[in-house]
Amino acid sequence: MFMSTSMYGQVKIINIDAFKKIKSGHTHVIEFKWDFKGSEKFFAVFKKYWKITKSVDFIKAVNLRKNLKHGDSYFSLEHYIEVNEKGDSLVYFYLNYWILTDNFYKRRVEVSLIDEKPIAQIPLAVDTMVLKNVGKIQNGVYPRFDFDGNGYFTNWYAGILKNNLLELQRLLKAGKTFDLSDNIANIAELKKMKKALLYCPEENLMNKNFLKDRNEYENLFFGNYKYRYKVVSNKILEEKIAAGYDNTYYLLFYHNTTSGKVIAVVNALSGETIYLYHKESPSFYLQPYDLKDLFDKLDQLSD
């Protein structure tokens, strides 16, 4: 079932009540280290766009213990591993927004996953090599790599983070819970998108077939798309998001989430997700049939 709304998106809201406890507190962004290439862009996004608590700062993971405080909230890159009945390991990555449980202050130990009370999570799609080498990923509260994912994540850079933060704050202010398995469509925005240019990041399509023959592979996905689109690099999409033009939209593909595959269309200016569709699928990569629902829905809308 689809909902026509402007208040939902590719952010999973878990515990809206927990948010009420931290509006007057400070937010800490936890990182392994902050001197990686391009780190200043992530700094700038948090400083400019995170306005829902009193302030935001950046702390290294090794300094987390002395920055724990009632009423404060925390962002950290995290993952967890599931092992299915066949013995296969499934790893899920996400940006976690959380507070500490009350029990933590009684235990007085180093913080662990059981001490976190998640408020919201933003899914992160990872490169296939990460999944193949899951045994090399260290367990813990957060992965031992930089905030940009060290190339592990797809469709993850400062512009995407900006829009995730805008979406997250809208949801928290609205007091709404939301899960990635809730399919949505904003009809008014989709009508606008039909007349605009839809940007598709290359990483949505990236596999050996795309690298072998880009034009043929693009046509396989968008041959039946009746509206304007353009497959672009992350760099170009980042520039489009930063430019802040109205009526600019982009397509995101998340794989290996707890809800299976997730297809999203985002308003590049507002960060609002105007379309979200999830499906369970044995295929890791984006397939042409994954976009059929979006294309059909656009065709059904009157101008």
N, C-alpha and C positions, 0 to 999 in steps of 0.2 A: 504494500500500500504506500502511495506517495502522499506527502503533505506539502501544501503550498505555504511556505513560511520564509521568514528572513532571519530566523534566530538559531539555526542549527548548522552543523558543519562537520569537517573532518577532524574534529576534536572530541575525544571521549570524556564526558563529564561523569565522574564516579560518585563523588560525595559533596553535594552542594552545601550541606550543613557545615562541613569542615571549613569551607570558605568564609563563612560568617565570623569565624574566630580570628581571622588574620587580616581583615581589611585595614586595621589600624597599625599593623606591624610592618616589618621590612621583608623584602624578598632577596634571597641569596641564590646566585647562579653558581653551581658547583662545577668545577672543571679540573681535569687532570693537570693541565698546564695551559697558560694563556698566551704563549709566545709563538703559536703556530702561524703560518702564513695566512693572512686574511682575517686574523682574529679581531682586528679593529672593527670590521663590519658587523660582526656578531655583537660586540660591545655596544656599538652605536645603536643597533636595533633595540636592544633591551632598554638602553638609556632613554631613547626617544619615545618608544611606544608602550612600555609597561607602566601604566598609570593607576592600576587598581589597588596598589598598596602604597605606603608612604614613600618608599624608595626602593632601589634595586642596586645591589653591588655584586662583586665577583670574588669568589673565594676558591682557593685550591683545595682539592680533596683532602690533602694532609692536614689542612687547618679546619676541617669541618667540626671536629669535636668542640673546639673552643668558640664556635659560632652558633651553637645550638641554643635556642631561646624560645620560651613560650610566646606564642603570638606571631612568630616569624614563619615564613614559608620558603620553600626551596625548589629549585629546578635542577634536575640531574638527568643525564643520559643513562638509561638502564636497560637491562635485558633479563629475560628469564628463559629457562630451558624446560621443555616438556619432553618426556619420552613416551611414545605411544605403545600400544600393545605389541607391535612388531619389533620394538626396541630401537626405532628410529628417533633421532633427536630433532626437536623442533625448537628453534630459537626465535624469540620475538624481541624486537628493539623498539624503544619508545622514549620520548622526552617526558619525564614524570614531573608533575607539579604536586608537592606534598607538604604535609606538616608532620610533626612528631606525635606519636601516640602518648597518652598520659603515662602509660606503663614504663616508657623509656626512662623517665626521670627517677623512677624507683629503682631501676636496675643498675644505673651508673656504669654502663659498659660502652664499648665502641658501638656506634650505630650500625644496624643491619636492616635488611629488608623488612623484618617483622616489626621494626620500630617506626616504619613509615605508614602514614595514613594518606593514601592518594586522594587528591582533589580532582585531578584531570590527567589525561595522558594523550600525547600526540604520537601516532604511529610513525615509524620510520622504516622505509623499504631498504633492504640491504642487497648488496651485490651477491651473486651466486657463490663466489669464492668464500665469502664469510660463512655461508651455510655449510659448505663442504669442509670447512676447517673449524667447525664449531668447537672441537676439543681444544683448540688453541686459545679460545676466548676465556679469559679469567673470570671466575665467578666472583660475585661481590655486589656491593650496593650500586656500583656504576662501572661501566667498562673502562679499561685503561687506555683510552685513546681520546684525542682532542674533540672539541665541540663540533667541529666540522665532519667528524667521523673518519678522518684520515682516508677518505675515498671509499669507505665501506658503504655509505648511504647513497641512494639515488634520489634525485629531486629534493636535495636538501642544501640550502644555502641561505644567505641573509634575507633575501626577498621573501622566500617561502616562510622563514621564521617570523618575519614581520606580520604576514597575513595570518599565520597561526595564532600569534599573540593577540591580534585584533579580534579574531573569531573567539578565542578563549575568553577574553574579557567581556564580550557581548553576552556569551552564554552565562557566565558567572553573575553578571549584573541582572540577567533575566531570571535567575534562580531556577534554571532548567537542567535536568539530567538528560544525557544523550549518549547513545552508543553507535558505533560504526555500522551496526546491523540495521539501523533505522534508515530506510531508503527515503529520500526526499527530492522534491523538485520545486523550485520557485518559478512559477509559471510566468510571471511578469518579467523576470530577469532572463528567462530562457527565450522569450520572444525578442528581447533586445539582442541576445546573443546571436540569433538567426541573422540579424542584419550587420553584425560586427564580424571581426576576424578572430577565430579561435586559434590560440597558440598551443602547440603540442611539443613539449620538451623531447629532445632526442632520446633521453633516457627511458621514456615510456616504451620505445620500440627497440631498444638496444639489445640485439643478439647477433649471432653470426649471419643470419639472413639479411638483416638490415645493413650490416657492414659489407656484405657481398654485393648487394644491389639495392641501394637506398631508394631510388625512384620506384622500382617494382614493389618493394616492400611497403612503401608509403601508400601506393595505389591499392594494395591489398586491404589496407585498413580504411582508407578514405575514398575509395572509388565510388561508393554509394552515398557519400556525404554531399548533400546538395548546396552546401553553404561554404563560405570562405574559411580556409584554414591555412596554417603554415607550421611546418615542423622546424623548430629552431634549437639552437644550442642553449645550454644553461646560461651562458654569459649574456646572450641576447634577451632571454626571458627576464633575467635579473635586471637588465637595463629598462625593459618595458615596465616592470613592477615599480622600479625606482622613479620612473618618469611621472607616474601618477596620473595617467590618462584615463578618462572615463570610457565606458564601453569597451574595456579590454578584458578578455577572459582567457584562462588557460586550463588545460586538461591535465589532471594528475592521476597516476596509476600507483596504487600501493599493493604490493604483494606480500605474502607471508605475514598477514595480520591475524589477530584472533578471530576476525570475521571473514577470513579468506581474502579473495581479491576485492579491492575497493576502487571504484572509479569516481572521480570528483571533478567538477568544473567550478572554478573559483573566479570571482570578480577581482581582478588584479589591483584595483584601486581601494576597495573597501575591505578586501580579505574575506568577504562573505562567500560561503559555499552555496552555489545556486542549484547544484545537482549532486546527489550522492547515491551510489548504487553498489551493493555488495553481492557477491555470489561465491559459493564454494566451488572450487574447481581443482582438478588434479594438475592442471598446467601451471607452471611457475610464471611463465612469461605472459604478457598481454597478447590476446588473440583477437582476430577481427570480430568474432561473435560476442566478445565482451563489450563492444561498443554499440551493438545492435539496439539495445534498449534506449540509449540516449538518442540515437539517430531516429528511431521510430517515434519517440516522444516529440522531437522537434518537428517531424513531418506532420504530426497530428495537431499541432498548434496553429490556430488561425493567426494571420498577420494583424 
